[in-house]
Amino acid sequence: MIMTLNIKRILLFFLMHHVLSSNGRNTLTVARRANVPLSSSSSPTSSLGPLQTFCKTINDSRRHLAAAAAARCTSIFIMYPIDTLKTRMQMGNKFMESMQKGGLMRGVGGSLVGQVPYGVLTFGSYEVYKELLLKNFPQAKPVFLYALSAILGDVTGSGWLCPSEVVKQQLQAGMYSSTGEAISSIWKKRGLRGFYQGYMGGLARDVPFRVAQLTSYEVVKNMYLRAKQRRYESTEEISLSPVDSAVVGAVAGTFSSAITAPLDKIKTLLMTEGPKYGGSVLNCA
């Protein structure tokens, strides 16, 4: 199950870096090594309100968001059958039993509908939170504010993602045969609350994962780039190739997935059998 989570994230890392090979994110510059402070006053969006910042961020990042959406759709579609097997095994089914149930692609459309807008919401709100935090806490270390902004962005996006995750996982579990049937049944049983079944389980997994991912990816990336720079004895800017990005993503993804695998199982159980555990993360644990 850990390997399933990891392969999907490695694939997403690789695809995004391949499409946006010159986006500047995977570079090690002299200014960064010298720890040049970043000031909110230099940001072109610092004088804008939250909504204007969000809209400007989305507009200015159209190409990046389109590439991210394409990469996310591709990785989800390719790995969906394995993700379905993971969900069934987390519910206590054995591998062969999970395979024999069939319907390994059931719910993939709903998953895409949830994941793509989630990426836009997360990215846009991240910029809003980052600007607000940098403005209100100018003395704090930017790296901590960036991490907090990413977490808050995930929490914001989760409001959209959770309903699609509930529908997807219940379809993967074989509880329904179609997306329409799943939506109709969930609404009749519990109304809007039914689509947020396991919401806290999702947050209990996503927040620790985001912290671990951000920390481990940046640490491994910087170590890798410094080693690469020493190897080639270069004083110029060094960047990650698509293969390098996959290697760094594999290390960071393996670590993050490993430490949050138990929380991922709790999220699955709460979204598929929430009433059995009273909707509580602690009861499910």
C-alpha positions as CSV (number, residue, x, y, z in Angstrom):
1,M,0.0,0.0,0.0
2,I,2.9,2.3,0.7
3,M,4.3,1.5,-2.7
4,T,1.0,2.4,-4.3
5,L,1.0,5.9,-2.8
6,N,4.6,6.4,-3.6
7,I,4.5,5.3,-7.3
8,K,1.6,7.7,-8.0
9,R,3.5,10.6,-6.4
10,I,6.7,9.8,-8.2
11,L,4.8,9.7,-11.5
12,L,3.2,13.1,-10.7
13,F,6.6,14.6,-9.8
14,F,8.1,13.3,-13.1
15,L,5.3,14.5,-15.3
16,M,5.1,18.0,-13.9
17,H,8.9,18.5,-14.1
18,H,9.0,17.1,-17.6
19,V,6.3,19.5,-18.8
20,L,7.7,22.5,-16.9
21,S,11.4,21.8,-17.1
22,S,12.2,25.5,-16.9
23,N,9.8,26.6,-14.2
24,G,12.7,27.6,-11.8
25,R,11.4,25.5,-8.9
26,N,14.1,22.9,-8.9
27,T,17.2,25.1,-9.0
28,L,19.9,26.0,-6.5
29,T,21.0,29.6,-6.8
30,V,23.7,31.6,-5.2
31,A,21.1,33.8,-3.5
32,R,19.4,30.8,-2.0
33,R,22.7,29.4,-0.7
34,A,23.4,32.7,0.9
35,N,20.0,32.7,2.6
36,V,18.9,36.0,1.1
37,P,15.7,37.0,3.1
38,L,12.5,37.2,1.2
39,S,10.3,40.2,1.9
40,S,6.6,40.5,1.4
41,S,7.1,44.1,0.3
42,S,8.7,43.0,-3.0
43,S,5.7,40.9,-3.9
44,P,3.6,42.3,-6.7
45,T,0.5,41.0,-4.9
46,S,1.2,42.4,-1.5
47,S,-1.1,45.3,-2.0
48,L,-4.0,43.3,-3.2
49,G,-6.9,41.8,-1.2
50,P,-7.3,38.0,-0.7
51,L,-9.7,37.5,-3.6
52,Q,-7.7,39.7,-6.0
53,T,-4.5,37.8,-5.0
54,F,-6.2,34.5,-5.6
55,C,-7.5,35.5,-9.1
56,K,-4.2,37.1,-10.1
57,T,-2.3,34.0,-9.0
58,I,-4.6,31.7,-11.1
59,N,-4.3,34.0,-14.1
60,D,-0.6,34.4,-13.9
61,S,-0.1,30.7,-13.5
62,R,-2.3,29.4,-16.3
63,R,0.4,27.4,-18.0
64,H,1.7,25.9,-14.8
65,L,-1.8,25.0,-13.6
66,A,-2.7,23.4,-17.0
67,A,0.5,21.3,-16.8
68,A,-0.3,20.3,-13.3
69,A,-3.8,19.3,-14.2
70,A,-2.5,17.2,-17.1
71,A,0.1,15.6,-14.9
72,R,-2.5,14.9,-12.1
73,C,-5.0,13.5,-14.6
74,T,-2.4,11.2,-16.1
75,S,-1.1,9.9,-12.8
76,I,-4.6,9.3,-11.4
77,F,-5.8,7.5,-14.5
78,I,-2.7,5.3,-14.8
79,M,-2.6,4.4,-11.1
80,Y,-6.3,4.1,-10.5
81,P,-6.6,0.3,-10.6
82,I,-3.8,0.0,-8.1
83,D,-5.5,2.7,-5.9
84,T,-8.7,0.7,-6.0
85,L,-6.8,-2.4,-4.9
86,K,-5.2,-0.4,-2.1
87,T,-8.6,0.8,-0.9
88,R,-10.0,-2.8,-0.8
89,M,-7.0,-4.2,1.0
90,Q,-7.2,-1.4,3.6
91,M,-10.8,-2.6,4.3
92,G,-9.5,-6.1,5.1
93,N,-9.8,-7.8,1.7
94,K,-6.9,-10.0,0.5
95,F,-5.2,-9.2,-2.8
96,M,-6.7,-11.9,-4.9
97,E,-10.2,-11.3,-3.5
98,S,-9.8,-7.6,-4.3
99,M,-8.8,-8.5,-7.9
100,Q,-11.7,-10.8,-8.4
101,K,-14.3,-8.2,-7.5
102,G,-13.5,-6.3,-10.8
103,G,-14.5,-2.7,-11.4
104,L,-11.0,-1.5,-10.9
105,M,-11.7,1.8,-12.8
106,R,-15.0,2.4,-11.2
107,G,-15.3,6.0,-10.0
108,V,-12.3,7.4,-11.9
109,G,-14.3,10.1,-13.5
110,G,-15.5,11.5,-10.2
111,S,-12.0,11.3,-8.9
112,L,-10.8,13.5,-11.7
113,V,-13.6,16.0,-11.1
114,G,-12.5,16.3,-7.5
115,Q,-8.7,16.3,-8.0
116,V,-8.2,18.9,-10.7
117,P,-10.2,21.8,-9.1
118,Y,-8.6,20.8,-5.8
119,G,-5.2,21.5,-7.3
120,V,-6.3,25.0,-8.4
121,L,-7.9,25.8,-5.1
122,T,-4.8,24.6,-3.1
123,F,-2.4,26.5,-5.3
124,G,-4.4,29.7,-5.4
125,S,-5.2,29.8,-1.7
126,Y,-1.5,28.9,-0.8
127,E,-0.5,32.2,-2.5
128,V,-3.2,34.1,-0.5
129,Y,-2.1,32.6,2.8
130,K,1.6,33.2,2.0
131,E,1.0,36.9,1.3
132,L,-1.0,37.4,4.4
133,L,1.5,35.6,6.7
134,L,4.5,37.3,5.2
135,K,2.7,40.7,5.7
136,N,1.6,40.0,9.3
137,F,4.7,38.1,10.5
138,P,7.7,39.9,8.8
139,Q,10.2,38.7,11.5
140,A,9.3,35.0,11.1
141,K,11.5,32.7,8.9
142,P,9.9,32.5,5.4
143,V,10.4,28.7,5.2
144,F,8.0,28.2,8.2
145,L,5.4,30.6,6.7
146,Y,5.6,28.7,3.4
147,A,5.0,25.4,5.1
148,L,2.1,26.8,7.1
149,S,0.6,28.4,3.9
150,A,0.8,25.0,2.1
151,I,-1.0,23.3,5.0
152,L,-3.7,26.0,5.0
153,G,-4.0,25.6,1.3
154,D,-4.6,21.9,1.6
155,V,-7.2,22.5,4.3
156,T,-9.0,25.0,2.0
157,G,-8.9,22.6,-1.0
158,S,-10.1,19.7,1.1
159,G,-13.6,21.3,1.3
160,W,-13.9,20.5,-2.4
161,L,-12.0,17.3,-2.5
162,C,-13.7,15.4,0.4
163,P,-17.1,14.7,-1.3
164,S,-15.4,13.3,-4.4
165,E,-13.1,11.2,-2.3
166,V,-16.1,9.7,-0.3
167,V,-17.9,8.8,-3.6
168,K,-14.7,7.4,-5.1
169,Q,-13.8,5.2,-2.2
170,Q,-17.2,3.9,-1.7
171,L,-17.3,3.0,-5.4
172,Q,-13.9,1.3,-5.1
173,A,-15.1,-0.7,-2.2
174,G,-18.0,-2.1,-4.3
175,M,-20.7,-0.4,-2.2
176,Y,-22.3,1.1,-5.4
177,S,-22.1,0.3,-9.1
178,S,-22.1,3.8,-10.6
179,T,-21.3,7.4,-9.6
180,G,-24.9,8.4,-9.9
181,E,-26.1,5.7,-7.6
182,A,-23.4,6.5,-5.1
183,I,-24.3,10.2,-5.0
184,S,-28.0,9.6,-4.8
185,S,-27.7,7.0,-2.0
186,I,-25.3,9.0,0.1
187,W,-27.6,12.0,-0.1
188,K,-30.7,10.0,0.8
189,K,-28.9,8.4,3.8
190,R,-27.1,11.4,5.4
191,G,-27.7,14.5,3.2
192,L,-24.7,16.8,2.8
193,R,-23.0,15.4,5.9
194,G,-22.7,12.1,4.1
195,F,-20.3,13.7,1.6
196,Y,-18.0,14.8,4.4
197,Q,-17.9,11.5,6.1
198,G,-14.3,10.9,7.1
199,Y,-13.3,14.6,6.6
200,M,-11.3,14.7,9.8
201,G,-9.6,11.4,8.8
202,G,-8.5,13.1,5.5
203,L,-7.1,16.0,7.4
204,A,-5.3,13.7,9.9
205,R,-3.5,12.2,6.9
206,D,-3.0,15.2,4.7
207,V,-1.5,17.7,7.2
208,P,1.3,15.4,8.4
209,F,1.9,14.2,4.9
210,R,2.3,17.8,3.6
211,V,4.7,18.7,6.4
212,A,6.8,15.6,5.8
213,Q,6.7,16.1,2.0
214,L,7.7,19.7,2.1
215,T,10.5,19.1,4.5
216,S,11.9,16.0,3.0
217,Y,11.6,17.1,-0.6
218,E,13.4,20.4,0.1
219,V,16.2,18.7,2.2
220,V,16.8,15.9,-0.3
221,K,16.6,18.3,-3.3
222,N,19.2,20.7,-1.9
223,M,21.5,17.9,-0.9
224,Y,21.2,16.4,-4.4
225,L,21.8,19.7,-6.1
226,R,24.9,20.5,-4.0
227,A,26.3,17.0,-4.6
228,K,25.6,17.5,-8.4
229,Q,27.3,20.9,-8.3
230,R,30.4,19.5,-6.5
231,R,30.6,16.7,-9.0
232,Y,30.7,19.0,-12.0
233,E,32.7,21.6,-10.2
234,S,30.3,24.3,-11.4
235,T,29.6,27.7,-10.0
236,E,26.6,28.2,-12.3
237,E,23.0,27.5,-11.4
238,I,22.3,23.8,-11.3
239,S,18.8,22.4,-12.0
240,L,17.2,19.0,-11.7
241,S,16.6,17.0,-14.8
242,P,13.3,15.0,-15.1
243,V,15.2,11.9,-14.0
244,D,16.7,13.8,-11.0
245,S,13.3,15.0,-10.0
246,A,11.9,11.5,-10.1
247,V,14.8,10.3,-7.8
248,V,14.3,13.2,-5.3
249,G,10.5,12.7,-5.4
250,A,11.0,9.0,-4.9
251,V,13.0,9.5,-1.7
252,A,10.7,12.2,-0.3
253,G,7.6,10.3,-1.4
254,T,8.7,7.1,0.2
255,F,9.4,8.7,3.5
256,S,6.2,10.7,3.5
257,S,4.0,7.8,2.4
258,A,5.6,5.5,4.9
259,I,4.9,7.6,8.0
260,T,1.4,8.5,6.9
261,A,0.3,5.0,5.7
262,P,-1.6,4.2,8.9
263,L,-3.4,7.5,8.7
264,D,-4.3,6.8,5.1
265,K,-6.0,3.5,6.2
266,I,-7.9,5.4,8.9
267,K,-9.1,7.8,6.3
268,T,-10.3,5.0,4.0
269,L,-12.2,3.3,6.8
270,L,-13.9,6.5,7.9
271,M,-15.0,7.3,4.4
272,T,-16.4,3.8,3.7
273,E,-17.5,2.7,7.1
274,G,-17.7,5.9,9.1
275,P,-20.9,5.1,11.2
276,K,-19.2,1.9,12.4
277,Y,-16.5,4.0,14.1
278,G,-18.7,6.9,15.1
279,G,-16.9,9.1,12.6
280,S,-14.0,9.4,15.1
281,V,-10.3,9.1,14.1
282,L,-9.5,7.9,17.6
283,N,-12.2,5.1,17.5
284,C,-10.9,4.0,14.1
285,A,-7.3,3.9,15.3
